[in-house]
């Protein structure tokens, strides 16, 4: 992991010099390998990424319709006979009370959504890395050496984002959309159970976009790998408030640059979690006041 200082946040150093350094690495790699690039690895990564993004989309496995089908699988008494193999694998997930009658139905739905994200953004890419001869878990941004020295920089990046979150929290679209779990104010368990799932899927998301999609493709694409990653990253925000979609363009570029500069996904993960938790807390404060916040601790 590269050393990161506050002076590195100057726009010229952070963006232009980082991109130039990444592109210089591509030239050096090609010079060392008779002009060849590692384009086949990039193609492999993007094909796997396209499959993962399709599976996790709300119109397919990641959507509410898929969850309804999931619950019907357990509620149908004929399922064990009609699908014996699937039942032998997943039958233990059948609850004592049907999902749709449970007071935890919405939390179950979000748990399903989280599971799909973990499969699409973490499990499948991990398998793809394990079976590819030129990919390694050491080179997809998971290293933690030097992480402690970056904490002040992460805090500085977080402050303007937090101020922006507070500013937009007064809009109706924001308070209506967040938190995803509408019953998060019901109890401390509701809030923290949801946040635990939210944090888990953010790790998977950062591993997928700033790790799997970005780190292996830098060798053949250079700094343009950031743009190639940023486009689908923005697209997964479709359906959210439009301000967040446009912000994802900037966020994807900044986090992508930071990930390549430090060769690590942890900056994006910590920033994402901090922002997401802040958004949920601020939104709930708008609805319930400080008494709700005090009840969580």
C-alpha angles and dihedrals in degrees: 000000000000121000114258125201134181090252088061088069092072103117094237094051096038098049113016100035093042092050091046091051092050091050090048089055089055091052091048091050092051092047090053092048102046094265095307123136129205092247094140091062091050090050090050091050094050093047091052090044091053090053092048094048091050094050093049096046117118090240091061132024094339097058137092092252091060090051091052089053088049092055093045089055089064097037095054109090090205093060097092090055097040096043107025096159095050090044092052089055102038104020092102088069092068107114125220089241119043111261094241092055096048123103085224095058095117091047089050088052092052090046088056090048090051092049091053091050091050091050096045099038102032115015100044094043089048090054089046090053093046095054098043115089095214098044124084136178087232090066104046098079103271098120115116102190110127093013095127093059090059098056095094090051091050090051092051090051091048098053098070090043091053091050089051091050091053091048096052093040089084092064118100093230091057098049091044095051101041135103098030087214104068093195095054089114092057096087142337089260092056092050098045095040089055094045091051090056091044092053092048093054091047090058089051091047094051091045090052102043105027095029116029098027098038114032099053093044097053091083094062103025103033116196092346086074085077092061092044089055095041096059098063088037090060091045094059086062093062109123093035122102108300091238089063092049092055090043088055089064090060094037093050091051095046095044092044092052091046091049093052093043093053096027086227139108095206096090091057092044095052093044093047093049093046092050095044093049090047091050092052093046094046092047092050091046088056088055104036110017130224094310088072092051092050090053092063094068 
